[in-house]
Amino acid sequence: MTPAQCAAARALLGWSQAQLADNAGVSRQTVVGFESGRRNPNQASMDGMLAALIGSGMEFIGHSGVVLRDKVN
């Protein structure tokens, strides 16, 4: 996941940076730093952010795209 994909995924979900942080179990500063390109989160933080976004229906396409899919229960 790139910083731009992260921001785009949040926008499609209507989530703030704080909401992603809460859902991912990371600090808001981790999300802010990653999306701004100033910080490379550790693997656990990246895994948490990806899991939160994918679990909410996001699909990541290559290194540039994101799509919001219907969640399958």
N, C-alpha and C positions, 0 to 999 in steps of 0.2 A: 504494500500500500504506500502510495506517495502522499506527501502533505496535501497536494491539491485534491487527490481522491478522497482523503479524509474529510476535508472541508466540504467537498461536493456531496459526499454521502450524508454528512450531518445536515446540509441544506435540504436534501431530498426528504429526510426524515423530519425536518423541522426542529432539530435539536440544537441547543446552544452548546458551547464548549463545555460548560459545567454539566449539562445533561449527559454528554458523552463520557465525561470523566466519572460521573456517578455510576453510569451503567457499566463502565469498563473497570472500575475499581482502581483508578489512577487519579492523580491530582489534576486540577484544572491547568496548572502550570505545565504539566507534561503535554497536554493537548495543545495549549497555546504555543509552546516551544516547538513542538513537532510541526504544526501547521505553518508556522512562520519560517521554518527551515533553520532555526537557531539551535535545535536540540534533536539528537537521535536517541529516542527512548530505548531502554533496555528491552530484551526479548520478551520478558514477562509483561511489560507495559504494552508493547506492540500486540502481543497475543490477546491481551484483554480488550484493547480497542477494536481489533479485528473481530473478535468473538461477539462483542456487543453490536457492532454494525451488521455483521453477517446474520446474527441471530434476530435482528430486526428487519431482515429482508433485503439487505444490500448484497449485490453481486459485483465483484471487482473484475474489470475487463482489461487485461494487459497492464500497461503502466500509465494509462491515461483515462480510462473510463470507469463509470459506475452506473448501475441500473438498480432500481428498486423493484424487487420481485415480490409477489404475494408470498406470505409465509405459509408453509404447509404444516398443519398441526397433526 
